[in-house]
């Protein structure tokens, strides 16, 4: 099936197979794109991809090209993407999100605008409009905070944000915008998103059934359930060979909607009480205006004690007292951190996601 998708438009120019085979660049990030394009064009029915750890230990798996086509078609239908519309590629093609932006350009006939992957992808860009873009939360947040980048960001009609949770700070920025923003849920094993949550969209007024802003809504032909741990189990035969068992704790709202609660492997057992860090973080987001996360340390009495790790300068005595007061008034007794630590700079992945374990090891 994928064999008919052989031409692609890059920065306004359409390339045929012979031309694509010859593309080379002295820029490593562009060469990564060209290398993936050649992998897409070869005779193998599969593509190698690295998982992120949503379903367990990260590993290399093989993805069927015909299922990647099916994923691209689903995205095109959901977002009503049309041939020759401009799509921004600012994610590395070494990961599934970047790979699929390229595949969507092949399958849907999109004009792919190439930008070097970075935490601030719009820093050196100049375009009239972009119809569709995919970013990680860090890229979206940075694009709101610098004037020139923000002016470019306003020219993007539809932006999907995946690869991490959307913070309260980012959500507040989004609510002030006129363009459309969506959070996506997916992983390498499901060839990117199988569910979408509307963050801010004109579609919300026109078609309330297409995402209600509060929960993730599955794409067509995706079945969901929970296992005995309370983690999401996905059956999506169009894009995944097998049933996918995740480590994501969820609340099932309906056969097509769910709420993401946190990670099973992040659960802290303190004094016999199980605490989901992401739930505590959601409450603390109302108070803290910089990056932080909840973690734990061994404790002789409790087994594990909850700690709060904050990025940046140490709080003054007054700020510490105010934080303590907020936590006592807003958190349950068992979820209040027993200690607060400050780290100048968090350890991050290439996409800007905080590495919790590596960061905690800096203490």
MARVO-394556 format. One record per residue (C-alpha): residue number from 1; x, y, z. Coordinates in steps of 0.5 Angstrom, whole numbers, plus 500, padded with zeros to 3 digits. Layout:
# residues N
@pagu NUM | u X | v Y | w Z
...
This chain:
# residues 363
@pagu 1 | u 500 | v 500 | w 500
@pagu 2 | u 505 | v 505 | w 502
@pagu 3 | u 509 | v 504 | w 495
@pagu 4 | u 504 | v 509 | w 492
@pagu 5 | u 506 | v 515 | w 497
@pagu 6 | u 513 | v 516 | w 493
@pagu 7 | u 513 | v 523 | w 492
@pagu 8 | u 514 | v 529 | w 497
@pagu 9 | u 514 | v 537 | w 498
@pagu 10 | u 519 | v 540 | w 502
@pagu 11 | u 520 | v 547 | w 503
@pagu 12 | u 515 | v 548 | w 497
@pagu 13 | u 519 | v 544 | w 492
@pagu 14 | u 516 | v 537 | w 490
@pagu 15 | u 521 | v 531 | w 489
@pagu 16 | u 521 | v 525 | w 486
@pagu 17 | u 524 | v 518 | w 488
@pagu 18 | u 530 | v 519 | w 484
@pagu 19 | u 532 | v 526 | w 487
@pagu 20 | u 530 | v 524 | w 494
@pagu 21 | u 535 | v 518 | w 493
@pagu 22 | u 541 | v 523 | w 492
@pagu 23 | u 539 | v 529 | w 497
@pagu 24 | u 545 | v 530 | w 502
@pagu 25 | u 546 | v 536 | w 507
@pagu 26 | u 552 | v 538 | w 511
@pagu 27 | u 547 | v 540 | w 516
@pagu 28 | u 546 | v 533 | w 521
@pagu 29 | u 539 | v 535 | w 522
@pagu 30 | u 537 | v 535 | w 515
@pagu 31 | u 541 | v 529 | w 513
@pagu 32 | u 537 | v 525 | w 519
@pagu 33 | u 531 | v 527 | w 515
@pagu 34 | u 534 | v 525 | w 508
@pagu 35 | u 536 | v 519 | w 511
@pagu 36 | u 529 | v 517 | w 514
@pagu 37 | u 526 | v 519 | w 507
@pagu 38 | u 531 | v 514 | w 504
@pagu 39 | u 529 | v 509 | w 509
@pagu 40 | u 521 | v 510 | w 507
@pagu 41 | u 523 | v 509 | w 500
@pagu 42 | u 527 | v 502 | w 500
@pagu 43 | u 523 | v 496 | w 499
@pagu 44 | u 523 | v 494 | w 506
@pagu 45 | u 516 | v 493 | w 509
@pagu 46 | u 518 | v 496 | w 516
@pagu 47 | u 521 | v 501 | w 519
@pagu 48 | u 526 | v 501 | w 526
@pagu 49 | u 524 | v 505 | w 531
@pagu 50 | u 526 | v 507 | w 539
@pagu 51 | u 520 | v 506 | w 544
@pagu 52 | u 520 | v 511 | w 549
@pagu 53 | u 518 | v 507 | w 555
@pagu 54 | u 511 | v 508 | w 556
@pagu 55 | u 510 | v 500 | w 556
@pagu 56 | u 516 | v 498 | w 559
@pagu 57 | u 524 | v 499 | w 558
@pagu 58 | u 525 | v 503 | w 552
@pagu 59 | u 527 | v 498 | w 546
@pagu 60 | u 528 | v 498 | w 538
@pagu 61 | u 521 | v 495 | w 535
@pagu 62 | u 519 | v 494 | w 527
@pagu 63 | u 513 | v 498 | w 525
@pagu 64 | u 509 | v 496 | w 519
@pagu 65 | u 510 | v 502 | w 513
@pagu 66 | u 502 | v 500 | w 511
@pagu 67 | u 500 | v 502 | w 519
@pagu 68 | u 504 | v 508 | w 519
@pagu 69 | u 500 | v 510 | w 512
@pagu 70 | u 494 | v 508 | w 516
@pagu 71 | u 496 | v 513 | w 522
@pagu 72 | u 497 | v 518 | w 517
@pagu 73 | u 490 | v 518 | w 514
@pagu 74 | u 487 | v 518 | w 521
@pagu 75 | u 491 | v 524 | w 523
@pagu 76 | u 489 | v 527 | w 516
@pagu 77 | u 482 | v 526 | w 517
@pagu 78 | u 481 | v 528 | w 524
@pagu 79 | u 484 | v 535 | w 523
@pagu 80 | u 482 | v 536 | w 515
@pagu 81 | u 488 | v 536 | w 512
@pagu 82 | u 489 | v 538 | w 505
@pagu 83 | u 494 | v 537 | w 500
@pagu 84 | u 499 | v 542 | w 499
@pagu 85 | u 497 | v 545 | w 506
@pagu 86 | u 504 | v 547 | w 510
@pagu 87 | u 506 | v 543 | w 515
@pagu 88 | u 512 | v 544 | w 520
@pagu 89 | u 517 | v 539 | w 522
@pagu 90 | u 521 | v 541 | w 528
@pagu 91 | u 522 | v 534 | w 531
@pagu 92 | u 527 | v 530 | w 530
@pagu 93 | u 526 | v 524 | w 525
@pagu 94 | u 530 | v 520 | w 530
@pagu 95 | u 524 | v 519 | w 534
@pagu 96 | u 516 | v 517 | w 532
@pagu 97 | u 513 | v 524 | w 532
@pagu 98 | u 518 | v 526 | w 527
@pagu 99 | u 518 | v 520 | w 523
@pagu 100 | u 510 | v 521 | w 522
@pagu 101 | u 510 | v 528 | w 520
@pagu 102 | u 515 | v 526 | w 514
@pagu 103 | u 510 | v 520 | w 513
@pagu 104 | u 504 | v 525 | w 513
@pagu 105 | u 507 | v 529 | w 508
@pagu 106 | u 508 | v 523 | w 503
@pagu 107 | u 501 | v 520 | w 504
@pagu 108 | u 497 | v 527 | w 505
@pagu 109 | u 501 | v 531 | w 500
@pagu 110 | u 503 | v 536 | w 505
@pagu 111 | u 508 | v 541 | w 504
@pagu 112 | u 513 | v 540 | w 509
@pagu 113 | u 517 | v 546 | w 512
@pagu 114 | u 524 | v 544 | w 515
@pagu 115 | u 526 | v 547 | w 521
@pagu 116 | u 532 | v 545 | w 526
@pagu 117 | u 529 | v 541 | w 532
@pagu 118 | u 531 | v 545 | w 538
@pagu 119 | u 527 | v 547 | w 544
@pagu 120 | u 526 | v 554 | w 541
@pagu 121 | u 524 | v 552 | w 534
@pagu 122 | u 521 | v 558 | w 531
@pagu 123 | u 527 | v 562 | w 533
@pagu 124 | u 530 | v 563 | w 526
@pagu 125 | u 524 | v 562 | w 522
@pagu 126 | u 520 | v 567 | w 517
@pagu 127 | u 514 | v 564 | w 514
@pagu 128 | u 507 | v 567 | w 512
@pagu 129 | u 503 | v 561 | w 515
@pagu 130 | u 503 | v 554 | w 517
@pagu 131 | u 497 | v 550 | w 517
@pagu 132 | u 499 | v 544 | w 522
@pagu 133 | u 505 | v 543 | w 527
@pagu 134 | u 507 | v 538 | w 532
@pagu 135 | u 511 | v 540 | w 538
@pagu 136 | u 513 | v 538 | w 545
@pagu 137 | u 511 | v 542 | w 551
@pagu 138 | u 517 | v 545 | w 552
@pagu 139 | u 517 | v 548 | w 544
@pagu 140 | u 510 | v 550 | w 545
@pagu 141 | u 512 | v 554 | w 552
@pagu 142 | u 518 | v 557 | w 549
@pagu 143 | u 515 | v 559 | w 543
@pagu 144 | u 510 | v 563 | w 547
@pagu 145 | u 515 | v 567 | w 551
@pagu 146 | u 519 | v 570 | w 546
@pagu 147 | u 516 | v 576 | w 542
@pagu 148 | u 519 | v 574 | w 535
@pagu 149 | u 517 | v 567 | w 536
@pagu 150 | u 510 | v 568 | w 539
@pagu 151 | u 509 | v 572 | w 532
@pagu 152 | u 511 | v 566 | w 528
@pagu 153 | u 507 | v 562 | w 533
@pagu 154 | u 501 | v 566 | w 532
@pagu 155 | u 501 | v 564 | w 524
@pagu 156 | u 500 | v 556 | w 526
@pagu 157 | u 493 | v 554 | w 525
@pagu 158 | u 493 | v 548 | w 528
@pagu 159 | u 498 | v 545 | w 533
@pagu 160 | u 498 | v 538 | w 536
@pagu 161 | u 502 | v 538 | w 543
@pagu 162 | u 505 | v 531 | w 545
@pagu 163 | u 511 | v 527 | w 548
@pagu 164 | u 509 | v 530 | w 555
@pagu 165 | u 504 | v 533 | w 560
@pagu 166 | u 501 | v 540 | w 558
@pagu 167 | u 503 | v 544 | w 564
@pagu 168 | u 498 | v 549 | w 567
@pagu 169 | u 503 | v 555 | w 565
@pagu 170 | u 502 | v 553 | w 558
@pagu 171 | u 495 | v 551 | w 558
@pagu 172 | u 494 | v 559 | w 561
@pagu 173 | u 498 | v 561 | w 554
@pagu 174 | u 494 | v 557 | w 550
@pagu 175 | u 487 | v 560 | w 552
@pagu 176 | u 489 | v 567 | w 550
@pagu 177 | u 490 | v 564 | w 543
@pagu 178 | u 485 | v 564 | w 537
@pagu 179 | u 488 | v 558 | w 533
@pagu 180 | u 487 | v 551 | w 535
@pagu 181 | u 491 | v 547 | w 540
@pagu 182 | u 491 | v 540 | w 542
@pagu 183 | u 494 | v 535 | w 546
@pagu 184 | u 495 | v 528 | w 544
@pagu 185 | u 496 | v 521 | w 547
@pagu 186 | u 500 | v 516 | w 544
@pagu 187 | u 507 | v 512 | w 543
@pagu 188 | u 512 | v 509 | w 538
@pagu 189 | u 508 | v 502 | w 539
@pagu 190 | u 501 | v 506 | w 537
@pagu 191 | u 505 | v 510 | w 531
@pagu 192 | u 504 | v 516 | w 535
@pagu 193 | u 497 | v 519 | w 537
@pagu 194 | u 491 | v 514 | w 538
@pagu 195 | u 487 | v 519 | w 542
@pagu 196 | u 486 | v 527 | w 542
@pagu 197 | u 484 | v 532 | w 547
@pagu 198 | u 482 | v 539 | w 545
@pagu 199 | u 486 | v 545 | w 549
@pagu 200 | u 483 | v 550 | w 545
@pagu 201 | u 479 | v 550 | w 539
@pagu 202 | u 474 | v 553 | w 534
@pagu 203 | u 471 | v 546 | w 533
@pagu 204 | u 469 | v 546 | w 540
@pagu 205 | u 464 | v 550 | w 539
@pagu 206 | u 462 | v 547 | w 532
@pagu 207 | u 462 | v 540 | w 534
@pagu 208 | u 462 | v 539 | w 541
@pagu 209 | u 463 | v 531 | w 540
@pagu 210 | u 470 | v 532 | w 537
@pagu 211 | u 473 | v 533 | w 544
@pagu 212 | u 471 | v 536 | w 550
@pagu 213 | u 477 | v 539 | w 553
@pagu 214 | u 477 | v 535 | w 559
@pagu 215 | u 479 | v 528 | w 557
@pagu 216 | u 482 | v 524 | w 551
@pagu 217 | u 478 | v 522 | w 546
@pagu 218 | u 480 | v 516 | w 542
@pagu 219 | u 480 | v 516 | w 534
@pagu 220 | u 476 | v 511 | w 530
@pagu 221 | u 477 | v 504 | w 531
@pagu 222 | u 481 | v 504 | w 538
@pagu 223 | u 478 | v 500 | w 544
@pagu 224 | u 481 | v 502 | w 551
@pagu 225 | u 480 | v 498 | w 557
@pagu 226 | u 484 | v 498 | w 564
@pagu 227 | u 488 | v 492 | w 567
@pagu 228 | u 488 | v 490 | w 574
@pagu 229 | u 493 | v 496 | w 576
@pagu 230 | u 489 | v 501 | w 573
@pagu 231 | u 493 | v 502 | w 567
@pagu 232 | u 491 | v 503 | w 560
@pagu 233 | u 490 | v 497 | w 555
@pagu 234 | u 490 | v 499 | w 548
@pagu 235 | u 487 | v 495 | w 542
@pagu 236 | u 488 | v 499 | w 535
@pagu 237 | u 489 | v 494 | w 530
@pagu 238 | u 489 | v 499 | w 524
@pagu 239 | u 496 | v 502 | w 527
@pagu 240 | u 498 | v 496 | w 532
@pagu 241 | u 500 | v 489 | w 531
@pagu 242 | u 498 | v 487 | w 538
@pagu 243 | u 494 | v 489 | w 544
@pagu 244 | u 498 | v 495 | w 547
@pagu 245 | u 499 | v 495 | w 555
@pagu 246 | u 501 | v 501 | w 558
@pagu 247 | u 504 | v 504 | w 564
@pagu 248 | u 499 | v 510 | w 564
@pagu 249 | u 494 | v 510 | w 570
@pagu 250 | u 488 | v 512 | w 567
@pagu 251 | u 480 | v 513 | w 569
@pagu 252 | u 476 | v 511 | w 563
@pagu 253 | u 470 | v 516 | w 562
@pagu 254 | u 466 | v 512 | w 557
@pagu 255 | u 468 | v 507 | w 551
@pagu 256 | u 472 | v 513 | w 547
@pagu 257 | u 474 | v 517 | w 553
@pagu 258 | u 479 | v 517 | w 558
@pagu 259 | u 483 | v 521 | w 563
@pagu 260 | u 490 | v 521 | w 564
@pagu 261 | u 492 | v 520 | w 572
@pagu 262 | u 500 | v 519 | w 572
@pagu 263 | u 505 | v 513 | w 571
@pagu 264 | u 504 | v 507 | w 575
@pagu 265 | u 512 | v 506 | w 575
@pagu 266 | u 512 | v 513 | w 579
@pagu 267 | u 507 | v 511 | w 584
@pagu 268 | u 510 | v 512 | w 591
@pagu 269 | u 508 | v 508 | w 597
@pagu 270 | u 509 | v 512 | w 603
@pagu 271 | u 507 | v 509 | w 610
@pagu 272 | u 502 | v 504 | w 606
@pagu 273 | u 499 | v 509 | w 602
@pagu 274 | u 500 | v 510 | w 595
@pagu 275 | u 501 | v 517 | w 592
@pagu 276 | u 501 | v 518 | w 585
@pagu 277 | u 506 | v 524 | w 584
@pagu 278 | u 502 | v 527 | w 578
@pagu 279 | u 496 | v 528 | w 582
@pagu 280 | u 500 | v 532 | w 587
@pagu 281 | u 503 | v 536 | w 582
@pagu 282 | u 497 | v 538 | w 579
@pagu 283 | u 495 | v 541 | w 585
@pagu 284 | u 502 | v 545 | w 586
@pagu 285 | u 501 | v 548 | w 579
@pagu 286 | u 496 | v 552 | w 582
@pagu 287 | u 502 | v 555 | w 586
@pagu 288 | u 509 | v 554 | w 583
@pagu 289 | u 511 | v 558 | w 577
@pagu 290 | u 517 | v 554 | w 575
@pagu 291 | u 519 | v 547 | w 574
@pagu 292 | u 518 | v 542 | w 579
@pagu 293 | u 516 | v 535 | w 580
@pagu 294 | u 514 | v 530 | w 586
@pagu 295 | u 519 | v 524 | w 588
@pagu 296 | u 521 | v 520 | w 594
@pagu 297 | u 527 | v 518 | w 598
@pagu 298 | u 528 | v 511 | w 602
@pagu 299 | u 525 | v 512 | w 609
@pagu 300 | u 526 | v 508 | w 615
@pagu 301 | u 519 | v 509 | w 618
@pagu 302 | u 515 | v 510 | w 612
@pagu 303 | u 519 | v 506 | w 607
@pagu 304 | u 519 | v 512 | w 602
@pagu 305 | u 518 | v 519 | w 604
@pagu 306 | u 515 | v 524 | w 599
@pagu 307 | u 520 | v 530 | w 597
@pagu 308 | u 519 | v 536 | w 592
@pagu 309 | u 524 | v 538 | w 587
@pagu 310 | u 524 | v 545 | w 584
@pagu 311 | u 528 | v 548 | w 579
@pagu 312 | u 532 | v 554 | w 580
@pagu 313 | u 534 | v 559 | w 586
@pagu 314 | u 533 | v 557 | w 593
@pagu 315 | u 526 | v 560 | w 596
@pagu 316 | u 527 | v 565 | w 601
@pagu 317 | u 525 | v 564 | w 608
@pagu 318 | u 518 | v 568 | w 607
@pagu 319 | u 517 | v 564 | w 600
@pagu 320 | u 518 | v 557 | w 604
@pagu 321 | u 513 | v 559 | w 609
@pagu 322 | u 508 | v 561 | w 604
@pagu 323 | u 509 | v 554 | w 600
@pagu 324 | u 509 | v 550 | w 606
@pagu 325 | u 502 | v 554 | w 608
@pagu 326 | u 499 | v 552 | w 601
@pagu 327 | u 501 | v 545 | w 601
@pagu 328 | u 498 | v 544 | w 608
@pagu 329 | u 492 | v 547 | w 606
@pagu 330 | u 491 | v 544 | w 599
@pagu 331 | u 494 | v 537 | w 600
@pagu 332 | u 492 | v 531 | w 603
@pagu 333 | u 496 | v 529 | w 610
@pagu 334 | u 500 | v 523 | w 606
@pagu 335 | u 502 | v 527 | w 600
@pagu 336 | u 505 | v 533 | w 603
@pagu 337 | u 513 | v 533 | w 601
@pagu 338 | u 517 | v 531 | w 607
@pagu 339 | u 523 | v 535 | w 604
@pagu 340 | u 524 | v 541 | w 599
@pagu 341 | u 530 | v 541 | w 595
@pagu 342 | u 532 | v 546 | w 589
@pagu 343 | u 537 | v 544 | w 583
@pagu 344 | u 539 | v 549 | w 579
@pagu 345 | u 538 | v 546 | w 572
@pagu 346 | u 534 | v 539 | w 571
@pagu 347 | u 536 | v 534 | w 567
@pagu 348 | u 532 | v 533 | w 560
@pagu 349 | u 531 | v 529 | w 554
@pagu 350 | u 533 | v 531 | w 547
@pagu 351 | u 525 | v 533 | w 547
@pagu 352 | u 526 | v 537 | w 553
@pagu 353 | u 522 | v 532 | w 558
@pagu 354 | u 525 | v 532 | w 565
@pagu 355 | u 529 | v 526 | w 567
@pagu 356 | u 526 | v 525 | w 574
@pagu 357 | u 531 | v 519 | w 576
@pagu 358 | u 537 | v 523 | w 573
@pagu 359 | u 535 | v 529 | w 576
@pagu 360 | u 534 | v 527 | w 583
@pagu 361 | u 541 | v 523 | w 583
@pagu 362 | u 544 | v 530 | w 583
@pagu 363 | u 541 | v 531 | w 590
